Amino acid sequence: MLGLLVPGAATWLGGASARRPEQSRRSATRPCWSNGSTSPTGRQLATISMLEILVHGWDIASGAGVPYKPDDAVVTAVREYAMTAISEAPRGGPFGPVVLVAVEADPFTALLGHLSRRG
């Protein structure tokens, strides 16, 4: 499908879907959400979007040396999701090891540590 929208996409993505269509199809239909579905719920999509905006907003602000104080309610919602959806088990891909933070760390600093960032 992506190849129809973006010519050459299979090549950019390593050609996996072109080389192993059956395996790709099985992976795409494997339940991977907490509701046992292959599709996320609206709440899951909203929370993932908030996580992306919250954490990458911090990345940018931190890199630019600009203060960043996120809304406490957003931090709480994102942290609850991240602590259950993103395991502390040995990681690869987008998440490195958990960065330890002080027990008394604020919730946002604890979230950053869970996501391999030093707050």
TILUMDO-936597 format. One line per field, with one value per residue: residue number from 1; residue in one letter; y, x, z of N, C-alpha, C, CB in turn. Coordinates in nm, 3 decimals, m for minus. Atoms other than C-alpha are relative to their C-alpha. Glycine has a CB too. Layout:
drenba [NUM_...] $
kevex [A_...] $
ny [Y_...] $
nx [X_...] $
nz [Z_...] $
cay [Y_...] $
cax [X_...] $
caz [Z_...] $
cy [Y_...] $
cx [X_...] $
cz [Z_...] $
cby [Y_...] $
cbx [X_...] $
cbz [Z_...] $
REM end
This chain:
drenba [1_2_3_4_5_6_7_8_9_10_11_12_13_14_15_16_17_18_19_20_21_22_23_24_25_26_27_28_29_30_31_32_33_34_35_36_37_38_39_40_41_42_43_44_45_46_47_48_49_50_51_52_53_54_55_56_57_58_59_60_61_62_63_64_65_66_67_68_69_70_71_72_73_74_75_76_77_78_79_80_81_82_83_84_85_86_87_88_89_90_91_92_93_94_95_96_97_98_99_100_101_102_103_104_105_106_107_108_109_110_111_112_113_114_115_116_117_118_119] $
kevex [M_L_G_L_L_V_P_G_A_A_T_W_L_G_G_A_S_A_R_R_P_E_Q_S_R_R_S_A_T_R_P_C_W_S_N_G_S_T_S_P_T_G_R_Q_L_A_T_I_S_M_L_E_I_L_V_H_G_W_D_I_A_S_G_A_G_V_P_Y_K_P_D_D_A_V_V_T_A_V_R_E_Y_A_M_T_A_I_S_E_A_P_R_G_G_P_F_G_P_V_V_L_V_A_V_E_A_D_P_F_T_A_L_L_G_H_L_S_R_R_G] $
ny [m0.119_m0.117_m0.010_m0.066_m0.141_m0.057_0.091_0.036_0.010_0.133_m0.005_m0.082_0.074_0.124_0.094_0.114_0.040_0.053_0.130_0.097_m0.053_0.077_m0.034_m0.137_0.003_0.057_m0.098_m0.111_0.040_0.054_m0.091_m0.068_m0.105_0.054_0.054_0.123_m0.031_m0.045_m0.144_m0.069_m0.074_m0.145_m0.044_0.036_m0.091_m0.132_0.005_0.011_m0.132_m0.088_0.042_m0.048_m0.146_m0.034_0.038_m0.064_m0.143_m0.012_0.018_m0.125_m0.105_0.032_m0.027_m0.144_m0.068_m0.074_0.068_0.079_0.043_0.055_0.007_0.116_0.099_0.068_0.086_0.114_0.091_0.061_0.086_0.122_0.080_0.040_0.096_0.131_0.037_0.006_0.085_m0.027_0.114_m0.043_m0.071_m0.029_m0.089_m0.141_m0.028_0.054_0.043_m0.096_m0.086_m0.005_m0.133_0.003_0.044_m0.120_m0.074_m0.035_0.097_m0.020_0.050_0.146_0.041_m0.015_0.109_0.124_m0.005_m0.005_m0.138_m0.058_m0.124] $
nx [0.082_m0.086_m0.065_0.093_0.006_m0.136_m0.079_m0.130_0.001_m0.047_m0.146_m0.044_0.027_m0.076_0.068_0.053_0.134_m0.010_m0.068_0.071_0.136_0.081_m0.048_0.043_0.144_0.022_m0.042_0.095_0.127_m0.022_0.050_m0.111_0.053_0.052_0.135_m0.013_0.030_m0.112_0.017_0.007_0.122_m0.019_m0.070_m0.141_m0.060_m0.013_m0.107_m0.128_m0.026_m0.043_m0.135_m0.093_m0.010_m0.058_m0.141_m0.082_m0.001_m0.108_m0.126_m0.031_m0.024_m0.124_m0.109_m0.008_m0.024_0.121_0.076_0.113_0.084_0.124_0.119_m0.002_0.100_m0.054_m0.109_0.061_0.061_m0.106_m0.082_0.076_m0.008_m0.138_m0.049_0.056_m0.019_m0.142_m0.059_m0.137_m0.082_m0.105_0.062_m0.069_0.084_0.007_m0.023_m0.119_0.027_0.062_m0.093_0.046_0.023_0.021_0.133_0.084_0.008_0.135_0.049_m0.054_m0.137_0.010_0.040_m0.117_m0.091_0.058_m0.015_m0.144_m0.049_m0.050_0.078] $
nz [0.000_m0.005_0.130_0.092_m0.035_0.011_0.085_m0.054_m0.146_m0.041_0.003_m0.114_m0.123_0.004_0.089_m0.074_0.044_0.136_m0.005_m0.084_m0.017_m0.097_m0.134_m0.027_m0.022_m0.133_m0.099_0.001_m0.057_m0.134_m0.102_m0.066_m0.086_m0.126_0.018_0.077_0.139_0.082_0.015_m0.129_m0.029_0.007_m0.122_0.015_0.098_m0.061_m0.101_0.072_0.058_m0.110_m0.039_0.102_m0.008_m0.129_m0.012_0.103_m0.037_m0.098_0.073_0.071_m0.099_m0.069_0.092_0.024_m0.127_m0.032_m0.105_0.048_m0.112_0.055_m0.083_m0.088_0.041_0.119_m0.049_m0.070_0.099_0.082_m0.085_m0.025_0.122_0.028_m0.099_0.029_0.141_0.035_m0.101_m0.045_0.043_0.093_0.111_0.124_0.079_m0.037_m0.142_m0.063_m0.137_m0.091_m0.074_m0.138_m0.056_m0.145_m0.042_m0.018_0.126_0.044_0.099_0.134_m0.002_m0.004_0.135_0.086_m0.031_0.053_0.147_0.030_0.007_m0.125_m0.018] $
cay [0.000_0.246_0.168_0.282_0.611_0.667_0.511_0.322_0.308_m0.067_0.002_0.276_0.041_m0.234_m0.400_m0.625_m0.613_m0.681_m0.977_m1.138_m1.035_m1.318_m1.244_m0.872_m0.947_m1.168_m0.899_m0.633_m0.838_m0.955_m0.810_m0.548_m0.320_m0.361_m0.427_m0.731_m0.558_m0.481_m0.124_0.122_0.283_0.657_0.700_0.510_0.722_1.042_0.933_0.829_1.166_1.349_1.143_1.232_1.603_1.618_1.435_1.571_1.920_1.867_1.741_2.061_2.294_2.117_2.137_2.505_2.583_2.702_2.630_2.367_2.320_2.082_2.066_1.832_1.662_1.583_1.445_1.224_1.080_1.019_0.873_0.625_0.506_0.497_0.302_0.021_0.029_0.070_m0.209_m0.171_m0.503_m0.491_m0.252_m0.193_0.028_0.367_0.326_0.284_0.173_0.341_0.636_0.613_0.918_1.009_0.858_1.210_1.317_1.495_1.291_1.452_1.380_1.021_0.993_1.126_0.871_0.590_0.703_0.701_1.074_1.268_1.538] $
cax [0.000_0.274_0.449_0.135_0.139_0.514_0.694_1.003_0.890_0.955_1.317_1.347_1.204_1.448_1.206_1.070_0.713_0.821_1.044_0.822_0.461_0.310_0.531_0.453_0.082_0.100_0.291_0.042_m0.250_m0.094_m0.280_m0.053_m0.283_m0.411_m0.761_m0.628_m0.693_m0.464_m0.593_m0.538_m0.831_m0.887_m0.769_m0.446_m0.380_m0.444_m0.212_0.064_0.030_0.054_0.362_0.531_0.454_0.543_0.874_0.997_0.892_1.123_1.397_1.378_1.351_1.635_1.858_1.778_1.831_1.471_1.271_0.998_0.717_0.449_0.097_0.069_m0.248_m0.078_0.229_0.007_m0.187_0.125_0.320_0.043_0.045_0.424_0.484_0.255_0.313_0.691_0.857_1.174_1.297_1.614_1.538_1.636_1.500_1.373_1.432_1.761_1.798_1.595_1.780_1.757_1.612_1.578_1.283_1.156_1.182_0.880_0.656_0.793_1.155_1.054_0.884_1.193_1.408_1.172_1.209_1.592_1.635_1.826_1.593] $
caz [0.000_0.094_m0.234_m0.416_m0.230_m0.230_m0.528_m0.410_m0.046_m0.027_m0.122_0.142_0.404_0.315_0.078_0.353_0.233_m0.125_m0.028_0.236_0.174_0.382_0.683_0.655_0.635_0.948_1.139_1.037_1.166_1.494_1.797_1.951_2.152_2.504_2.373_2.179_1.848_1.557_1.570_1.855_2.028_1.998_2.357_2.281_1.973_2.168_2.449_2.209_2.034_2.369_2.460_2.131_2.165_2.534_2.514_2.181_2.294_2.591_2.356_2.153_2.453_2.629_2.324_2.282_2.651_2.689_3.008_2.962_3.213_3.082_3.218_3.518_3.387_3.055_3.235_3.454_3.157_2.949_3.239_3.324_2.963_2.925_3.245_3.126_2.749_2.749_2.943_3.148_3.005_2.798_2.519_2.163_1.892_2.001_2.376_2.551_2.912_3.185_3.340_3.718_3.892_4.259_4.444_4.514_4.148_4.005_3.771_3.454_3.548_3.630_3.289_3.113_3.294_3.197_2.834_2.850_2.896_3.158_3.286] $
cy [0.125_0.021_0.065_0.149_0.070_m0.096_m0.027_m0.018_m0.134_m0.005_0.079_m0.076_m0.134_m0.106_m0.117_m0.043_m0.058_m0.140_m0.106_0.046_m0.075_0.033_0.141_0.004_m0.056_0.101_0.113_m0.037_m0.062_0.099_0.064_0.112_m0.063_m0.055_m0.127_0.019_0.031_0.150_0.065_0.067_0.149_0.053_m0.033_0.093_0.139_0.002_m0.011_0.135_0.098_m0.035_0.056_0.152_0.043_m0.024_0.067_0.151_0.027_m0.013_0.131_0.111_m0.021_0.032_0.148_0.079_0.084_m0.075_m0.072_m0.052_m0.050_0.000_m0.129_m0.109_m0.078_m0.096_m0.124_m0.101_m0.073_m0.097_m0.132_m0.094_m0.056_m0.108_m0.140_m0.046_m0.019_m0.069_0.047_m0.113_0.050_0.054_0.010_0.095_0.141_0.031_m0.067_m0.042_0.112_0.078_0.013_0.145_m0.015_m0.041_0.119_0.085_0.030_m0.096_0.018_m0.050_m0.152_m0.055_0.008_m0.112_m0.133_m0.008_0.025_0.139_0.048_0.138_0.106] $
cx [0.087_0.071_m0.090_m0.004_0.134_0.083_0.139_0.003_0.051_0.152_0.052_m0.014_0.072_m0.066_m0.065_m0.136_0.004_0.061_m0.081_m0.143_m0.082_0.041_m0.043_m0.148_m0.031_0.038_m0.101_m0.132_0.014_m0.054_0.116_m0.048_m0.064_m0.141_0.001_m0.024_0.128_m0.007_m0.006_m0.136_0.028_0.076_0.150_0.070_0.021_0.115_0.137_0.037_0.047_0.142_0.102_0.021_0.069_0.150_0.087_0.000_0.110_0.136_0.044_0.033_0.132_0.122_0.021_0.027_m0.118_m0.075_m0.123_m0.076_m0.132_m0.113_m0.001_m0.098_0.048_0.110_m0.058_m0.058_0.106_0.084_m0.071_0.008_0.142_0.050_m0.057_0.033_0.147_0.073_0.141_0.095_0.110_m0.062_0.091_m0.090_m0.001_0.033_0.126_m0.036_m0.065_0.110_m0.055_m0.014_m0.024_m0.144_m0.095_m0.012_m0.146_m0.044_0.058_0.143_0.001_m0.039_0.119_0.100_m0.048_0.020_0.145_0.058_0.044_m0.062_0.066] $
cz [0.000_m0.134_m0.104_0.024_m0.020_m0.084_0.061_0.150_0.047_0.001_0.120_0.130_0.001_m0.084_0.070_m0.051_m0.141_0.000_0.074_0.025_0.103_0.143_0.038_0.031_0.140_0.109_0.011_0.064_0.139_0.104_0.075_0.091_0.122_m0.013_m0.085_m0.149_m0.076_m0.022_0.138_0.018_m0.017_0.119_m0.010_m0.098_0.058_0.101_m0.065_m0.061_0.108_0.044_m0.098_0.012_0.129_0.004_m0.106_0.016_0.101_m0.068_m0.064_0.098_0.072_m0.087_m0.026_0.127_0.045_0.112_m0.058_0.120_m0.056_0.103_0.082_m0.042_m0.123_0.043_0.066_m0.099_m0.081_0.083_0.030_m0.120_m0.019_0.095_m0.025_m0.142_m0.037_0.114_0.039_m0.039_m0.092_m0.129_m0.119_m0.077_0.056_0.145_0.050_0.142_0.082_0.070_0.142_0.046_0.149_0.032_0.010_m0.127_m0.036_m0.111_m0.141_m0.009_0.002_m0.137_m0.096_0.024_m0.056_m0.152_m0.042_m0.013_0.137_0.015_0.076] $
cby [0.000_m0.013_m0.136_m0.059_0.016_0.023_0.059_0.104_0.025_m0.109_0.063_0.129_m0.020_m0.051_m0.050_0.033_0.119_0.095_0.015_m0.020_m0.002_m0.151_m0.012_0.091_m0.085_m0.129_0.057_0.047_m0.097_m0.029_m0.074_0.055_0.089_0.107_0.106_m0.101_0.117_m0.073_0.034_0.105_m0.032_0.070_m0.068_m0.146_0.008_0.041_m0.117_m0.108_0.055_m0.011_m0.155_m0.035_0.065_m0.080_m0.151_m0.038_0.044_m0.106_m0.111_0.043_0.005_m0.148_m0.069_0.049_0.087_0.017_0.101_m0.118_0.116_m0.141_0.010_0.043_0.069_0.103_0.078_0.049_0.078_0.109_0.071_0.033_0.084_0.121_0.046_0.003_0.106_0.143_m0.144_0.021_m0.108_m0.117_0.136_m0.130_m0.053_0.051_m0.046_0.104_m0.046_m0.072_0.142_m0.076_0.072_0.138_m0.075_0.085_m0.080_0.149_0.010_0.149_0.056_m0.044_0.088_0.136_m0.011_m0.010_0.109_m0.074_0.094_0.008_m0.030] $
cbx [m0.093_0.103_0.041_m0.141_m0.043_0.064_0.016_0.099_m0.140_m0.056_0.050_m0.081_m0.149_0.020_0.096_m0.010_m0.096_0.084_0.135_0.075_m0.072_0.014_0.153_0.032_m0.070_0.081_0.137_m0.025_m0.068_0.152_m0.092_0.096_m0.101_0.003_m0.090_m0.095_m0.098_0.002_m0.128_0.113_m0.052_m0.134_m0.060_0.013_m0.087_m0.132_m0.022_m0.009_m0.126_m0.097_0.009_m0.053_m0.140_m0.068_0.015_m0.050_m0.137_m0.014_m0.015_m0.118_m0.114_0.002_m0.024_m0.129_0.122_m0.092_m0.043_0.048_m0.022_0.024_m0.127_m0.030_m0.135_0.055_0.090_m0.111_m0.093_0.090_0.035_m0.148_m0.041_0.092_m0.036_m0.151_m0.060_0.059_0.006_0.003_m0.087_0.097_m0.041_0.032_m0.141_m0.136_m0.119_0.115_0.129_m0.092_0.018_0.097_m0.122_0.032_0.007_0.057_0.068_m0.006_m0.148_m0.007_0.077_m0.102_m0.117_0.067_0.019_m0.151_m0.089_0.027_m0.109_0.156_m0.124] $
cbz [0.120_0.113_m0.047_0.014_0.144_0.142_m0.141_m0.038_0.053_m0.094_m0.132_0.007_0.017_0.138_m0.099_0.147_0.005_m0.088_0.065_0.134_m0.130_m0.026_0.007_m0.120_m0.110_0.017_m0.036_m0.141_m0.091_0.025_0.098_m0.104_m0.076_0.106_m0.065_0.052_m0.009_m0.135_m0.082_0.011_0.144_m0.011_0.125_m0.046_m0.126_0.068_0.096_m0.111_m0.070_0.119_0.006_m0.141_m0.007_0.110_m0.009_m0.140_0.057_0.111_m0.107_m0.090_0.101_0.041_m0.131_m0.064_m0.012_m0.126_0.108_m0.091_0.102_m0.050_m0.086_0.141_m0.032_m0.103_0.099_0.094_m0.094_m0.060_0.132_0.033_m0.123_0.008_0.141_0.019_m0.089_m0.026_m0.051_0.151_m0.071_m0.031_0.043_m0.082_m0.008_m0.030_0.084_0.000_0.068_0.104_m0.070_0.092_m0.069_0.062_0.135_0.112_m0.115_m0.049_m0.008_m0.039_0.121_0.106_m0.051_0.023_0.151_0.035_m0.058_m0.126_m0.057_0.001_0.065] $
REM end
